[in-house]
Amino acid sequence: MGKTTRVLAWAAVAAAAGGAAWALRDLPAQLGAVPAGARADRMRRSKQYGDGRFVNTVPADILPPHAMRDTFVELLTGKQRRKPLGTIPVRRPDLGGRLEPDGLHVTWLGHSTALVEIEGVRVLFDPVWSDRCSPTSFAGPKRLHPVPLPIDELPRIDAVVISHDHYDHLDLASIKALLTTQQAPFLVPLGVGAHLERWGVPEDRLIELDWDESAEVRGVTLTATAARHFSGRKFTRDGTLWASWVAKGARRSLFYTGDSGYFDGYKRIGEQHGPFDASLIQVGAYNDAWPDIHMKPEDGASAHLDVQARVLIPLHWCTFNLALHAWSEPVERLAEEAVARDIELVVPRPGDRINIDALPALEPWWRAIA
């Protein structure tokens, strides 16, 4: 190898190393932080905490021994169409109108991101604007449709609510954007505040709650409630808590599942906090290999009935390919279940703003591209 060739080879290696370093520059921050000090002391006092981690009230087998083998076989042999054939229709929502003091509107922004307007208060759940739900910008599940509205064009938000710290629910770039463009507090389950604190969120904008604890924001009470799931942004699990959420005003109320397997806690939530005007229910990214941590559509219908909600809006489907079922399977199965169990179902397009008091007829828009 001549001198010139060696120089070019070293230059190529240096360029590749520099490119890799640039691509991974945000990785340490993406991994978040380990709770410490007073935050960790408070976690240890939680009824949900034991033996150094948070636990479910109903034990959950996150990945049974056969799960990886069966998933790999299905990945190679399955015939499911896991992406849409055409372009997902996205609506740009009109959020600039007057807020109704007695109203309840839900704007689905894709996956589990939803903007709820309840009695004149705007609550943003699990904001994810990044192209990938991943700790890196070059690998991981990629968005199948654009976000209906740029994050810096959101109207005034009164509260940002996080269900747990997985990458498809807690997004570093979105948190940083909301930190600078909004003044709203961030409501999170126990321990999750450590991530946000590392990302620059000041203490006076952080509200950490255990299950059954509440905070009031402009007359709307937000309560962290139980879920059956797990947490973690690294290789270890359950160092922070996960939660579902109740939003309740003087007259209107809504339930948000976050991620969860089906469990009897939904009936207790319905008895304690219901009935609800609407439920936002996780129905996608399920598999027989992990039945305890993500609900199937039929489970989602049961959860909706258990919490005593009137209108069901499905979440956690359409936007990211996170499981091996067909892209449209969650809402197809849910639509059948809704008919069989007399459930009032609305399936919005990304960006649709739903008035819970004036529901549109169910339109199977997904079938044209499935």
C-alpha positions in Angstrom: 0.0 0.0 0.0 1.5 3.3 -1.0 1.7 6.4 1.1 -1.1 8.2 -0.7 -3.4 5.1 -0.4 -2.7 4.9 3.3 -3.5 8.5 3.8 -6.8 8.2 1.9 -7.6 5.0 3.9 -7.0 6.8 7.2 -9.0 9.7 6.1 -11.9 7.5 5.2 -11.7 5.8 8.6 -11.5 9.2 10.4 -14.5 10.4 8.4 -16.5 7.3 9.2 -15.6 7.6 12.9 -16.6 11.3 12.9 -19.9 10.5 11.2 -20.7 7.8 13.7 -19.7 10.1 16.6 -22.0 12.9 15.2 -24.9 10.4 14.7 -24.5 9.2 18.3 -23.9 12.6 19.9 -27.3 12.7 21.7 -27.2 9.1 22.8 -26.0 9.7 26.4 -28.8 12.3 26.9 -31.4 10.0 25.3 -30.7 7.3 27.9 -31.9 9.7 30.5 -30.9 9.7 34.2 -31.1 7.4 37.2 -33.3 8.8 40.0 -31.3 9.8 43.0 -31.5 11.7 46.3 -34.9 12.9 47.5 -36.5 11.6 44.2 -35.2 8.0 44.9 -36.3 8.2 48.6 -39.8 9.1 47.5 -39.8 6.2 45.0 -38.8 3.7 47.7 -41.8 4.8 49.8 -44.3 3.9 47.0 -46.5 0.9 47.5 -45.6 0.0 43.9 -41.8 -0.2 44.7 -40.0 -3.3 46.1 -36.6 -4.9 45.8 -35.1 -2.0 44.0 -37.8 -1.6 41.3 -41.4 -0.9 40.5 -43.8 -3.8 40.2 -47.2 -4.4 38.7 -50.2 -5.2 41.0 -50.9 -8.1 38.6 -47.6 -9.7 37.7 -46.6 -9.3 34.0 -44.4 -11.6 32.0 -42.7 -9.1 29.8 -40.9 -11.5 27.5 -41.6 -15.1 28.2 -38.8 -17.6 27.3 -40.3 -18.5 24.0 -41.0 -14.9 22.9 -37.9 -14.1 21.0 -37.9 -17.5 19.2 -41.5 -17.2 18.2 -41.2 -13.6 17.1 -38.2 -14.3 15.0 -40.0 -17.2 13.2 -43.0 -15.0 12.6 -40.8 -12.2 11.3 -39.4 -14.6 8.7 -42.5 -16.5 7.7 -45.4 -14.1 8.5 -47.4 -12.7 5.6 -48.9 -9.7 7.3 -48.8 -6.4 5.5 -47.1 -4.3 8.2 -47.1 -1.0 6.3 -50.0 0.7 4.4 -50.1 0.4 0.7 -50.7 4.1 0.2 -50.3 7.4 1.9 -51.9 7.8 5.3 -54.3 10.7 5.2 -53.2 13.4 7.6 -55.4 16.4 8.5 -53.9 19.7 9.7 -56.0 20.5 12.8 -57.5 23.9 13.4 -56.7 24.5 17.0 -57.0 28.3 16.9 -60.6 28.6 17.8 -62.2 29.6 21.1 -62.1 27.0 23.7 -65.4 25.8 25.0 -65.7 26.1 28.8 -68.0 23.0 28.9 -66.5 21.1 25.9 -64.4 18.1 25.3 -62.4 17.7 22.2 -59.6 15.2 21.3 -57.1 15.7 18.5 -55.1 12.6 17.7 -51.6 13.5 16.4 -50.5 9.9 15.8 -49.5 6.9 17.8 -50.2 7.8 21.5 -49.9 11.6 21.1 -53.2 13.3 21.8 -54.2 16.8 22.5 -57.2 17.0 24.8 -59.3 20.1 25.3 -61.3 19.7 28.4 -63.4 22.6 29.8 -61.1 25.2 28.3 -57.9 23.4 29.4 -55.4 21.9 26.9 -53.7 18.7 28.0 -51.0 17.1 25.7 -50.4 13.4 26.3 -47.2 11.6 25.4 -45.8 14.1 22.8 -43.6 12.4 20.2 -42.7 14.5 17.2 -39.4 12.8 16.2 -39.1 10.7 13.0 -38.0 7.7 14.9 -39.0 6.3 18.4 -35.5 5.4 19.2 -32.4 6.6 21.1 -30.7 7.3 17.7 -31.7 9.3 14.6 -30.6 6.7 12.1 -32.1 3.4 13.4 -35.3 2.2 15.0 -39.0 2.4 14.0 -39.6 5.2 11.6 -42.7 7.3 11.4 -45.2 6.2 8.7 -46.8 9.6 8.3 -45.8 13.2 9.1 -47.0 14.9 12.3 -50.2 16.8 11.5 -48.9 20.0 13.1 -45.3 21.3 13.8 -44.7 21.4 17.5 -43.9 25.1 17.5 -47.4 25.8 16.0 -49.2 24.2 18.9 -51.6 26.6 20.8 -51.0 27.3 24.5 -50.7 24.0 26.3 -51.7 23.9 30.0 -50.2 20.5 30.9 -48.0 18.0 29.3 -48.6 14.4 30.6 -46.3 11.5 30.2 -47.4 7.8 30.8 -43.9 6.2 31.0 -40.4 6.5 29.8 -40.3 4.3 26.7 -39.0 6.0 23.5 -42.4 6.0 21.7 -43.9 7.9 24.6 -41.1 10.0 26.1 -39.2 11.8 23.3 -36.2 14.0 24.2 -36.5 16.3 21.2 -40.2 17.0 21.8 -39.6 17.7 25.5 -36.9 20.2 24.7 -39.1 21.9 22.1 -42.0 22.1 24.6 -39.6 23.5 27.2 -38.8 26.5 25.1 -42.1 27.0 23.2 -44.6 26.4 26.1 -44.9 27.3 29.8 -46.9 24.2 30.8 -45.9 21.9 33.7 -44.8 18.3 32.9 -46.8 15.7 34.9 -45.0 12.4 35.0 -45.0 9.1 37.0 -42.5 8.7 39.9 -38.8 8.7 38.8 -39.5 9.9 35.2 -38.6 13.4 36.4 -35.0 12.4 36.5 -34.9 12.2 32.7 -36.6 15.5 32.2 -34.4 17.2 34.8 -31.3 16.0 32.8 -32.9 17.5 29.7 -33.2 20.9 31.3 -36.7 21.0 32.6 -36.7 23.1 35.8 -38.0 21.8 39.1 -40.9 24.2 39.2 -42.3 22.7 36.0 -42.0 19.1 37.1 -44.9 17.3 38.9 -44.1 13.6 39.8 -47.0 11.5 40.9 -47.5 8.0 42.3 -50.6 6.0 41.4 -53.8 7.6 42.9 -52.0 11.0 43.4 -53.4 14.0 41.7 -52.5 17.6 40.6 -54.9 20.3 39.6 -54.2 22.5 36.5 -56.6 25.4 35.9 -59.5 23.6 37.4 -58.9 20.2 35.8 -57.7 17.4 38.0 -55.1 15.0 36.5 -54.7 11.7 38.4 -52.0 9.1 37.8 -53.7 5.7 37.9 -52.6 2.1 37.6 -51.4 0.3 34.5 -49.8 -3.1 33.7 -46.6 -2.4 31.9 -42.9 -1.8 32.5 -40.3 1.0 32.0 -36.7 1.6 31.0 -34.6 3.5 28.4 -31.6 1.3 28.9 -31.1 -2.4 29.4 -32.5 -2.5 33.0 -36.2 -2.3 33.6 -38.6 -0.8 36.0 -36.5 1.9 37.6 -39.3 4.4 37.0 -43.1 4.1 37.3 -45.6 3.8 34.5 -49.2 5.0 34.7 -52.6 5.5 33.0 -54.2 8.9 33.6 -57.6 10.4 34.5 -58.4 14.0 33.4 -61.5 15.3 35.2 -63.1 18.7 35.2 -66.2 19.9 36.9 -68.5 18.2 34.3 -66.3 16.4 31.7 -63.8 13.5 32.1 -61.5 11.4 30.1 -59.4 8.3 30.6 -56.0 7.6 28.9 -54.4 4.2 29.2 -50.9 4.8 28.2 -49.4 1.3 27.5 -50.8 -1.6 29.4 -51.8 -5.2 29.4 -55.4 -5.9 30.4 -56.0 -6.3 34.1 -58.7 -6.0 36.8 -57.4 -2.5 37.7 -59.5 -1.0 35.0 -62.7 -2.0 36.9 -61.3 -0.3 40.0 -60.5 2.8 38.0 -64.0 2.9 36.7 -65.5 2.5 40.1 -63.3 5.2 41.6 -63.2 7.8 38.8 -65.8 6.9 36.2 -68.0 7.2 34.3 -66.0 8.9 31.6 -67.1 10.8 28.5 -64.3 9.2 26.5 -61.4 6.8 26.7 -58.2 6.9 24.8 -57.2 3.2 24.6 -54.0 1.4 23.4 -55.0 -1.2 20.9 -51.8 -1.8 18.8 -48.3 -3.3 18.9 -49.7 -6.5 20.5 -48.4 -10.1 20.1 -49.1 -13.5 21.7 -45.5 -13.3 22.9 -46.1 -10.3 25.2 -49.8 -10.5 26.2 -49.3 -9.0 29.6 -47.9 -5.6 28.6 -49.9 -4.5 25.5 -53.6 -5.0 25.0 -55.1 -6.6 22.0 -58.1 -4.8 20.4 -60.6 -7.0 22.2 -58.8 -6.3 25.5 -59.0 -2.6 24.7 -62.8 -2.8 24.3 -63.0 -4.6 27.7 -60.9 -1.9 29.3 -63.2 0.8 27.8 -66.2 -0.9 29.3 -64.5 -1.5 32.6 -63.7 2.2 33.2 -67.3 3.1 32.2 -66.5 5.3 29.3 -68.9 6.4 26.6 -66.8 7.0 23.5 -63.7 5.0 22.6 -60.8 6.5 20.5 -58.0 4.0 19.7 -54.3 4.9 20.1 -50.9 3.2 19.7 -51.4 2.1 16.1 -50.9 3.5 12.5 -47.8 5.7 13.1 -44.9 3.3 14.0 -44.5 -0.3 13.0 -43.8 -1.9 16.5 -45.2 -5.4 16.1 -45.8 -8.1 13.6 -49.5 -7.8 13.0 -50.9 -6.2 9.9 -50.9 -2.4 9.9 -54.7 -2.1 9.9 -55.5 -5.1 12.0 -55.9 -3.3 15.3 -58.8 -1.1 14.1 -60.4 -3.8 12.0 -60.6 -6.1 15.0 -61.7 -3.2 17.3 -64.4 -2.2 14.8 -65.8 -5.7 14.9 -65.7 -5.8 18.7 -67.4 -2.4 18.9 -70.3 -3.7 16.9 -70.6 -6.9 18.9 -70.4 -5.1 22.3 -72.4 -1.9 21.4 -69.4 0.5 21.9 -69.5 4.0 20.4 -66.2 4.0 18.4 -64.4 6.9 16.6 -61.3 6.2 14.5 -59.8 9.6 13.6 -57.3 10.2 10.9 -54.0 11.7 12.3 -54.9 15.3 12.9 -58.7 14.9 13.2 -60.1 17.0 16.0 -63.1 15.1 17.5 -65.9 16.9 19.3 -67.1 14.3 21.8 -70.5 16.0 21.8 -70.9 15.8 18.0 -69.3 12.6 16.9 -68.7 11.8 13.2 -70.0 8.6 11.7 -67.5 5.8 11.8 -65.6 6.0 8.5 -63.2 3.1 7.7 -60.7 5.4 6.0 -57.8 2.9 6.6 -59.2 0.3 4.3 -58.4 2.2 1.1 -54.6 1.9 1.9 -54.5 -1.4 3.8 
